[in-house]
């Protein structure tokens, strides 16, 4: 289970995400003396036997993290109210550093980037209904995620968990057919910093290649813009040609890859980072 934890004393404060399922710790925000932040995060990683530490750092602090063995994996453009965040990682076991599909994943990105942007995404068929999902849909959403993913980084197959993240502000959009939710995606909002992560993208196998995800992401973007959120990013399975293509076609920029980032689908996988800023909207 994912747990947010605040570390603080008279010299620094830090917000970390303790993610035991994915055997990792993530530093999401910090202030104060950076050396103390790093030391405290590494101690937390040792205490919980994490195999990877992920941090989002400001440009001027990168050398301090490089000194401790962190390496750059991706750039979250405009993450801190217009300033970039640099996604850096420290690997604590040999196994976590092994990525047998890296070159194949490079080929997928290169192939997608060679394709022209399509202006016409096809005609929406009236038998499908796209709408904002609410608390009354949590059981349908949980069933969708349970069907699509053998393994997922968060317990999206549990209605109570979906209810919880909705109450915390996460927005869901879904496509419904014959009373069943067949495709969905969400936006996890960070209002203080003015950005959102587009995530929880899932479509039942028999409904794929109908372009639902393209329309769902656009609907989420429009909803976010009405809330004055203009910076969007997403982490897509590096082995998923379809999801990476969706973000490229919608004007997102590939800005890196997080190696062995999380357990998803049927194994631990690399995740590609795609970012869209106001200049690209």
C-alpha positions, 0 to 999 in steps of 0.5 A, spaced: 500 500 500 502 507 498 503 511 504 505 518 504 510 520 509 512 527 511 519 528 514 521 534 518 526 538 523 529 544 524 533 544 518 528 541 512 522 538 510 520 532 505 514 529 503 515 522 501 511 516 498 512 509 501 510 504 496 512 497 499 508 493 493 513 496 488 519 496 493 520 503 492 520 510 495 519 516 492 521 524 494 515 528 491 517 535 494 522 538 499 525 544 502 531 546 506 537 543 507 538 538 501 543 534 504 539 532 510 533 531 505 538 526 501 540 523 508 533 522 511 530 519 504 536 514 504 535 512 511 528 511 510 529 506 504 534 502 508 529 501 513 524 499 509 529 495 504 527 499 498 530 497 491 529 503 488 529 511 490 526 516 485 526 523 487 523 529 483 529 535 484 530 542 482 535 543 477 540 547 482 540 541 486 542 535 481 549 535 483 548 534 490 544 527 488 549 525 483 554 525 488 550 520 492 549 515 485 543 518 483 542 518 475 537 522 471 531 518 468 526 523 465 524 531 466 518 533 468 517 539 464 514 545 468 512 541 474 514 546 479 509 552 477 513 552 470 520 550 473 522 543 471 523 537 475 528 532 474 526 525 475 532 522 478 533 515 481 538 511 485 538 503 484 539 499 491 540 492 488 543 489 482 536 486 479 533 492 479 538 495 474 536 489 469 532 491 463 532 486 458 527 490 453 530 497 453 533 497 446 526 494 444 523 500 448 527 505 444 525 502 437 518 503 439 519 510 441 523 511 435 517 508 430 512 512 434 516 519 433 516 517 425 509 517 424 505 524 422 500 527 427 493 525 425 488 530 425 482 526 424 481 521 429 474 518 426 467 519 428 464 517 435 459 512 435 453 513 438 452 506 442 458 508 446 457 514 452 463 518 454 462 521 461 465 523 467 465 518 472 463 519 480 462 515 486 456 511 483 461 508 478 467 505 483 464 498 482 464 498 475 471 501 475 474 496 479 471 491 475 475 494 469 481 494 472 481 487 475 479 485 468 485 489 464 491 488 469 493 482 472 498 486 476 497 494 477 501 499 481 496 501 486 489 497 488 485 500 483 481 493 483 478 495 490 472 500 490 474 503 496 480 505 494 477 508 488 472 512 492 478 514 496 482 517 491 476 520 488 474 524 495 482 526 494 480 530 488 482 525 482 478 525 476 475 519 472 472 519 465 469 513 462 466 510 456 460 506 457 457 500 453 451 496 454 451 499 462 458 497 462 464 501 463 469 498 457 474 504 458 477 509 463 482 514 465 484 519 470 487 525 472 491 526 479 491 533 480 497 537 484 493 544 485 499 547 488 504 546 483 499 547 477 500 540 474 496 533 473 498 526 472 494 522 467 494 515 469 489 509 470 488 508 463 485 501 461 480 499 455 477 492 455 481 488 450 475 487 445 474 495 445 481 496 443 483 500 437 476 504 437 480 510 439 477 511 446 483 513 450 484 519 445 478 521 447 478 520 454 485 524 455 482 530 451 476 530 455 480 530 462 485 535 459 479 540 458 476 538 465 483 540 468 484 546 464 477 549 466 480 548 473 486 552 471 491 546 470 495 546 464 501 542 465 500 534 464 504 528 464 503 521 464 507 514 465 506 509 460 508 502 459 514 502 455 512 496 452 505 498 450 506 501 443 498 503 443 499 508 449 505 511 447 502 512 440 496 516 444 500 521 448 505 522 442 499 523 437 496 528 442 502 532 442 505 530 448 513 530 448 517 524 450 522 526 456 525 520 459 524 512 461 524 510 468 527 503 469 523 498 472 519 503 475 513 499 478 509 492 477 504 493 472 500 488 467 504 481 469 511 484 471 516 489 473 516 494 467 520 500 465 515 506 464 516 512 459 515 519 461 510 524 456 509 531 458 505 536 455 506 544 457 502 550 455 506 551 449 504 544 446 497 545 448 
